[in-house]
């Protein structure tokens, strides 16, 4: 017995030594303090131009026939007036009338271009919520240091911020060695088929292979992540896929006073309940691992020990993250019932019942694999599972160790000193996935500091941007364009 206890003690000491050694050997991915960028005099008129853009309600609707495209035409015409140097010196092309591609030709055609993405369509304001806005959603008014309105965050800020940066650089006589492309979609909020898809297809046909692609998506989380109090710049290195399935069943119908053992509603409801009770497995290799790697050296020793030894503490990390909706979404392919249709009268059994279930696919999963798993979990031949559209596979995960990511990292550090940088995978969708085949270096980052409460304003009530934050975003785009030029 003494021998067994002694052996167990040595094993525990050995385990502790391995854990501590791994913790002490954690590499530091943060680059440290960066020199500040060259000063940029952002004119007061920049905020006025963003306010004017907000006043043009470029609202996307799922049914394109219901979209007020006249507003998109107004917006395109506004850009031409607002940025005269850009429209005089850059080549501009349109796609499906309202998609825009600007080309700022570089001095060296041998250098791969950089491609900056954004979109100018916005989501509708939820009916009945208008009175809860502190300023009308399409008035473009400032109050208390903020500009309010739909699109101030998502994503007219990026469109105008990039144009402001190029207009400024043109005014200084700057000419890039590397070509700079700006691509602005008009329907990102409705999957981007007329805008991003058309522009990406044209670039692919021309053989354009950008060195670096940047879209919206990440942000600077001012109240930290993973227990850190410091701001963390979250840079999207990938994004989840998208799939909607319809579950349906057919019953006999009839009078509600004589129901069968299983109605069509009951069959579909039971199928949905089984899906919710059997979530897809949690995985750290779908993007969370990169986030933990970049933050491990910055957290207290106890948490660093856990992050550095995921081979042992992986299940603990997964359980902890799964305790919040956002953490759970980062860990797994999610299952979300979103629509249920059945019945028209309270005393009549419906014949048909259908439910729509939306899935966001973690990198490593596939549309075909999710469909197979759903059919296995439902396990009832009376419930039909049908795809609603082809779905979208998860976007490839770009390498945070690439030189392009490091240039982005340095730019963030120079414009936002004190912010940590960490790669992660977006749980939502952007136009960037459409361009993924053009370059291995596709990233998602909006240069805006936001706390958790501010994030809720995206697609929500009282969307707004700090005036000072917008001016700094313009400086970021100026610095980014410069930093991607050869030194």
C-alpha distance (Angstrom), angle and dihedral (degrees) to the residues before:
residue distance angle dihedral
X1 . . .
X2 3.81 . .
X3 3.76 89.5 .
X4 3.82 91.6 52.2
X5 3.80 91.8 48.4
X6 3.78 91.0 47.1
X7 3.78 90.2 49.4
X8 3.79 91.0 48.6
X9 3.79 90.5 49.6
X10 3.77 92.4 51.7
X11 3.81 89.7 47.8
X12 3.80 91.2 52.9
X13 3.79 91.0 47.5
X14 3.78 89.7 49.7
X15 3.80 91.2 49.3
X16 3.79 91.2 49.1
X17 3.80 90.6 49.5
X18 3.82 91.5 51.3
X19 3.80 91.7 48.5
X20 3.80 93.0 49.0
X21 3.79 93.2 44.1
X22 3.79 92.0 51.4
X23 3.80 89.1 48.8
X24 3.78 93.6 50.5
X25 3.80 90.8 48.5
X26 3.80 95.0 54.0
X27 3.82 106.4 133.8
X28 3.79 118.7 -127.9
X29 3.80 110.9 -124.5
X30 3.79 95.8 179.1
X31 3.81 113.1 102.7
X32 3.77 97.1 -145.9
X33 3.82 127.1 -134.7
X34 3.81 115.2 -8.9
X35 3.82 126.7 -156.9
X36 3.81 111.9 -99.7
X37 3.80 116.8 -103.5
X38 3.79 121.9 -105.9
X39 3.80 111.5 -80.3
X40 3.81 115.9 -89.9
X41 3.78 119.6 -160.4
X42 3.81 102.6 -142.4
X43 3.82 108.4 -163.3
X44 3.80 121.1 -130.3
X45 3.79 87.0 -121.8
X46 3.82 89.8 70.5
X47 3.81 91.7 75.4
X48 3.80 90.1 44.6
X49 3.80 89.6 55.1
X50 3.81 91.9 51.0
X51 3.80 89.1 48.9
X52 3.80 90.1 52.0
X53 3.80 89.8 50.3
X54 3.81 91.0 52.1
X55 3.82 89.5 54.6
X56 3.82 89.7 64.1
X57 3.84 103.9 80.6
X58 3.80 101.0 -143.5
X59 3.80 93.1 175.4
X60 3.79 118.5 174.9
X61 3.79 118.7 -145.3
X62 3.78 127.5 -166.1
X63 3.78 90.0 -124.0
X64 3.79 102.6 60.5
X65 3.81 90.5 -159.2
X66 3.81 87.5 66.4
X67 3.82 94.1 51.3
X68 3.79 116.6 110.3
X69 3.81 95.8 -131.0
X70 3.80 91.5 175.9
X71 3.82 86.5 77.6
X72 3.79 90.0 55.2
X73 3.79 89.3 53.3
X74 3.80 89.6 50.4
X75 3.79 90.3 51.6
X76 3.80 94.2 50.6
X77 3.81 90.4 49.0
X78 3.81 89.9 48.2
X79 3.80 91.5 55.4
X80 3.79 90.8 53.4
X81 3.81 90.9 54.6
X82 3.80 95.8 40.6
X83 3.81 97.4 51.0
X84 3.79 108.7 36.9
X85 3.82 97.1 163.1
X86 3.80 91.6 51.9
X87 3.79 92.0 51.5
X88 3.79 93.5 44.5
X89 3.80 98.5 47.5
X90 3.81 106.3 27.5
X91 3.77 126.1 69.0
X92 3.80 111.0 -117.6
X93 3.80 127.6 -162.3
X94 3.77 129.9 -178.4
X95 3.80 127.8 -144.3
X96 3.79 121.2 -159.0
X97 3.81 86.6 -8.5
X98 3.81 97.9 -72.8
X99 3.81 107.4 44.4
X100 3.82 110.2 98.7
X101 3.80 132.7 -152.6
X102 3.81 120.5 -178.6
X103 3.81 122.0 -168.8
X104 3.79 121.4 -160.1
X105 3.79 101.0 -170.8
X106 3.80 114.7 -137.3
X107 3.78 127.7 -140.1
X108 3.81 94.1 -117.5
X109 3.83 114.2 54.7
X110 3.81 90.1 -171.9
X111 3.82 91.0 69.5
X112 3.78 117.9 87.9
X113 3.83 112.9 -116.9
X114 3.77 128.5 -116.3
X115 3.80 117.4 -125.5
X116 3.80 122.6 -153.0
X117 3.81 116.9 -166.8
X118 3.78 133.7 -161.7
X119 3.80 139.6 145.7
X120 3.76 132.8 -137.5
X121 3.80 102.8 -160.7
X122 3.80 116.4 101.5
X123 3.77 137.2 -158.7
X124 3.81 120.1 -104.8
X125 3.77 121.7 -96.4
X126 3.78 108.8 -105.5
X127 3.81 108.3 -103.5
X128 3.79 111.5 -107.4
X129 3.82 94.0 22.0
X130 3.79 96.7 89.3
X131 3.81 93.8 95.6
X132 3.80 90.7 56.9
X133 3.81 92.7 61.5
X134 3.80 113.2 101.7
X135 3.80 87.3 -146.1
X136 3.83 125.2 19.2
X137 3.83 109.3 -86.1
X138 3.81 95.6 -122.0
X139 3.80 100.4 31.7
X140 3.81 96.3 91.4
X141 3.79 93.8 -140.6
X142 3.80 129.5 160.1
X143 3.78 123.9 -140.3
X144 3.78 131.8 165.4
X145 3.79 93.5 -1.5
X146 3.81 94.4 -51.0
X147 3.79 133.6 104.8
X148 3.81 109.1 -140.8
X149 3.76 127.4 -154.0
X150 3.76 148.5 91.2
X151 3.80 108.5 -67.7
X152 3.80 98.1 25.5
X153 3.81 88.0 111.8
X154 3.78 103.1 15.7
X155 2.97 102.1 66.2
X156 3.80 127.7 -57.0
X157 3.79 86.1 86.4
X158 3.82 89.0 69.4
X159 3.81 95.1 43.3
X160 3.78 94.6 51.5
X161 3.79 94.6 34.5
X162 3.80 90.9 58.1
X163 3.80 92.4 45.0
X164 3.81 90.6 48.4
X165 3.80 89.1 52.7
X166 3.81 93.9 50.3
X167 3.81 92.6 43.6
X168 3.81 88.9 52.2
X169 3.81 93.9 47.9
X170 3.79 91.6 48.1
X171 3.79 88.5 52.6
X172 3.81 90.5 55.6
X173 3.80 92.2 51.2
X174 3.80 93.1 -111.5
X175 3.78 115.3 157.9
X176 3.80 118.6 -173.8
X177 3.79 122.5 -128.9
X178 3.80 88.0 -150.5
X179 3.81 118.9 55.8
X180 3.80 114.0 -109.0
X181 3.82 119.3 -148.2
X182 3.80 124.7 -166.3
X183 3.82 117.1 -165.1
X184 3.81 119.5 -172.9
X185 3.80 120.3 -173.4
X186 3.78 126.4 -153.3
X187 3.82 99.7 -157.2
X188 3.80 109.6 35.9
X189 3.79 90.1 128.6
X190 3.82 88.9 61.3
X191 3.84 98.2 44.6
X192 3.82 98.6 -79.2
X193 3.79 101.2 -105.3
X194 3.82 95.9 142.4
X195 3.79 96.3 40.5
X196 3.80 119.3 24.7
X197 3.80 95.7 24.3
X198 3.81 92.5 52.2
X199 3.81 94.0 45.5
X200 3.81 93.1 45.8
X201 3.81 91.2 49.6
X202 3.80 91.0 51.8
X203 3.81 92.5 49.4
X204 3.79 91.1 48.3
X205 3.81 91.3 50.6
X206 3.81 89.5 52.3
X207 3.79 91.5 50.9
X208 3.80 94.4 -116.1
X209 3.80 110.2 165.9
X210 3.81 109.7 -179.8
X211 3.77 121.2 -149.6
X212 3.79 88.8 -141.7
X213 3.81 137.6 9.3
X214 3.79 123.6 -164.4
X215 3.80 127.9 -173.1
X216 3.79 135.6 164.1
X217 3.78 119.9 -81.5
X218 3.79 114.1 95.0
X219 3.79 126.9 66.3
X220 3.78 142.8 178.5
X221 3.80 106.7 -84.5
X222 3.79 100.9 -149.2
X223 3.81 94.9 -168.6
X224 3.78 92.1 51.8
X225 3.78 134.9 -127.1
X226 3.80 134.2 -111.0
X227 3.80 90.7 27.7
X228 3.81 94.6 -55.3
X229 3.78 118.4 137.7
X230 3.82 92.9 -158.5
X231 3.81 122.0 92.6
X232 3.80 112.5 -94.9
X233 3.80 122.4 -156.0
X234 3.80 104.0 -144.3
X235 3.80 111.2 -154.3
X236 3.78 116.6 -167.2
X237 3.80 111.8 -131.7
X238 3.80 93.0 175.0
X239 3.76 142.5 -7.0
X240 3.74 137.4 -134.8
X241 3.78 123.8 -98.7
X242 3.78 125.6 -114.0
X243 3.80 132.2 -128.6
X244 3.79 135.1 159.7
X245 3.79 122.2 -165.7
X246 3.77 129.8 -169.8
X247 3.78 118.3 -141.5
X248 3.79 113.7 -162.0
X249 3.78 140.0 172.6
X250 3.82 134.4 -176.2
X251 3.79 122.9 -142.1
X252 3.77 135.5 -178.7
X253 3.78 95.7 -102.6
X254 3.79 118.5 -153.6
X255 3.78 136.7 129.7
X256 3.78 119.1 -19.9
X257 3.81 91.0 -133.0
X258 3.82 90.0 73.1
X259 3.84 106.2 38.4
X260 3.80 121.2 174.6
X261 3.79 121.1 -122.9
X262 3.81 90.7 -97.7
X263 3.80 122.6 29.0
X264 3.80 124.1 -166.8
X265 3.80 88.4 -106.6
X266 3.79 91.3 50.5
X267 3.80 92.9 49.9
X268 3.81 93.9 50.7
X269 3.80 93.3 41.4
X270 3.81 90.5 51.9
X271 3.80 90.4 49.7
X272 3.82 91.0 51.7
X273 3.80 90.6 47.2
X274 3.82 90.5 53.2
X275 3.80 90.3 51.6
X276 3.80 91.8 51.4
X277 3.81 91.4 46.3
X278 3.82 91.8 51.5
X279 3.82 107.9 47.9
X280 3.77 121.3 -177.2
X281 3.81 113.1 -91.4
X282 3.80 120.5 -85.9
X283 3.81 115.7 -113.8
X284 3.80 131.8 -175.8
X285 3.81 91.7 -162.0
X286 3.80 93.4 72.3
X287 3.81 93.5 80.8
X288 3.80 106.3 -63.2
X289 3.80 90.1 92.5
X290 3.80 91.8 64.0
X291 3.81 90.3 50.7
X292 3.80 91.6 51.6
X293 3.82 91.6 47.2
X294 3.81 92.2 55.5
X295 3.80 94.9 45.4
X296 3.82 99.8 38.7
X297 3.80 94.6 89.0
X298 3.82 91.7 50.6
X299 3.82 101.5 52.1
X300 3.83 126.6 83.2
X301 3.82 116.9 -80.2
X302 3.81 96.3 -100.3
X303 3.78 93.9 53.4
X304 3.81 90.7 40.5
X305 3.79 88.8 56.9
X306 3.80 89.5 55.2
X307 3.82 94.1 46.2
X308 3.82 92.3 47.0
X309 3.81 93.6 51.4
X310 3.75 103.8 47.5
X311 3.81 89.7 146.3
X312 3.82 85.4 74.0
X313 3.80 105.2 22.9
X314 3.81 98.8 38.3
X315 3.84 93.8 107.4
X316 3.82 90.4 49.7
X317 3.82 91.3 51.1
X318 3.79 90.8 47.9
X319 3.81 93.5 50.2
X320 3.79 91.5 47.8
X321 3.81 94.7 48.8
X322 3.80 92.3 43.9
X323 3.80 88.6 61.9
X324 3.83 91.1 81.7
X325 3.79 129.1 51.8
X326 3.82 92.8 -123.7
X327 3.79 93.4 46.4
X328 3.78 92.3 47.0
X329 3.82 90.7 50.6
X330 3.80 90.3 53.7
X331 3.80 91.5 54.2
X332 3.77 106.1 48.8
X333 3.77 149.5 13.2
X334 3.79 101.0 -82.3
X335 3.80 129.3 -136.3
X336 3.81 117.6 -147.5
X337 3.83 123.6 172.6
X338 3.79 103.8 -150.7
X339 3.83 110.0 165.3
X340 3.83 133.3 32.8
X341 3.79 123.2 -175.7
X342 3.80 125.7 -176.7
X343 3.77 140.6 121.7
X344 3.77 135.6 12.2
X345 3.81 104.6 -152.9
X346 3.78 132.2 42.1
X347 3.81 96.0 -128.6
X348 3.81 98.6 41.9
X349 3.80 124.6 83.5
X350 3.81 109.4 -132.0
X351 3.77 118.1 -126.3
X352 3.80 95.2 -149.7
X353 3.79 130.1 41.3
X354 3.80 126.0 178.0
X355 3.77 135.9 179.4
X356 3.79 127.8 -168.2
X357 3.79 115.9 -144.6
X358 3.79 121.3 -169.9
X359 3.80 122.4 -152.2
X360 3.80 128.0 -166.0
X361 3.78 107.1 -156.6
X362 3.79 121.1 -138.5
X363 3.82 114.7 -138.4
X364 3.78 106.6 -89.0
X365 3.80 93.2 41.6
X366 3.80 123.8 90.0
X367 3.78 138.6 -152.3
X368 3.81 92.0 -114.1
X369 3.79 92.0 47.4
X370 3.80 93.3 50.1
X371 3.82 91.6 49.6
X372 3.81 90.6 51.3
X373 3.79 91.9 48.8
X374 3.81 92.7 47.9
X375 3.79 91.3 52.7
X376 3.79 90.3 48.8
X377 3.81 93.0 50.1
X378 3.81 94.0 45.3
X379 3.79 88.7 49.3
X380 3.80 95.0 177.3
X381 3.78 121.1 114.0
X382 3.80 89.2 -158.9
X383 3.84 88.8 68.4
X384 3.78 114.8 72.5
X385 3.82 118.2 -148.5
X386 3.80 114.3 -154.6
X387 3.80 132.0 175.7
X388 3.79 117.0 -121.1
X389 3.78 100.1 -148.2
X390 3.80 125.6 -26.2
X391 3.79 96.0 -70.0
X392 3.79 125.1 -139.9
X393 3.78 125.4 -95.1
X394 3.82 117.1 -131.4
X395 3.79 112.3 -85.2
X396 3.81 116.4 -106.3
X397 3.79 113.9 -93.2
X398 3.81 111.1 -114.7
X399 3.79 119.6 -138.6
X400 3.83 113.2 -102.3
X401 3.79 87.0 -159.5
X402 3.82 92.4 64.0
X403 3.80 119.6 112.9
X404 3.82 89.8 -118.1
X405 3.81 91.2 58.5
X406 3.80 90.5 48.5
X407 3.82 90.6 53.3
X408 3.80 89.5 51.2
X409 3.82 88.8 46.7
X410 3.82 91.4 53.1
X411 3.80 91.5 47.8
X412 3.79 92.5 52.0
X413 3.80 90.2 47.9
X414 3.79 92.5 51.6
X415 3.80 97.0 47.6
X416 3.82 96.5 35.6
X417 3.82 105.2 35.1
X418 3.77 113.8 -166.2
X419 3.80 95.4 27.8
X420 3.78 117.9 122.0
X421 3.81 116.9 -137.4
X422 3.80 122.6 -135.8
X423 3.82 132.5 169.6
X424 3.79 119.7 -132.8
X425 3.80 141.4 160.7
X426 3.81 119.1 -103.0
X427 3.77 116.1 -123.4
X428 3.82 90.6 -156.0
X429 3.79 131.0 57.4
X430 3.80 133.1 -100.6
X431 3.79 137.6 175.3
X432 3.81 88.0 -100.8
X433 3.80 92.8 84.6
X434 3.80 89.1 62.5
X435 3.81 90.3 59.4
X436 3.82 95.4 43.5
X437 3.80 94.2 106.1
X438 3.81 92.4 59.1
X439 3.80 98.2 64.4
X440 3.81 140.0 8.5
X441 3.81 88.5 -136.1
X442 3.81 106.6 72.5
X443 3.79 116.2 149.2
X444 3.79 137.0 173.1
X445 3.78 122.2 -145.9
X446 3.79 136.0 140.9
X447 3.83 111.6 -161.1
X448 3.79 94.9 -130.6
X449 3.82 130.0 119.6
X450 3.81 109.7 -134.9
X451 3.78 135.6 168.9
X452 3.80 121.9 -146.7
X453 3.81 91.3 -94.3
X454 3.81 90.6 53.6
X455 3.80 91.9 51.7
X456 3.80 89.1 61.6
X457 3.81 88.1 64.4
X458 3.82 90.9 68.5
X459 3.81 104.6 105.4
X460 3.79 85.3 -7.2
X461 3.78 141.5 93.7
X462 3.82 121.9 -56.0
X463 3.78 96.4 15.9
X464 3.78 105.2 -173.0
X465 3.79 145.0 156.3
X466 3.79 128.8 -144.9
X467 3.80 111.0 -113.6
X468 3.81 90.7 -134.8
X469 3.82 90.3 46.8
X470 3.80 91.6 54.5
X471 3.80 91.8 49.9
X472 3.81 89.7 51.5
X473 3.82 90.1 48.6
X474 3.81 88.6 58.1
X475 3.80 89.6 51.2
X476 3.79 88.6 50.7
X477 3.81 92.6 55.3
X478 3.80 90.7 48.0
X479 3.80 90.7 51.7
X480 3.81 92.5 44.8
X481 3.81 93.8 53.6
X482 3.80 90.5 48.4
X483 3.79 94.5 45.5
X484 3.79 92.2 55.5
X485 3.76 91.4 58.5
X486 3.83 116.1 95.3
X487 3.79 113.0 -96.3
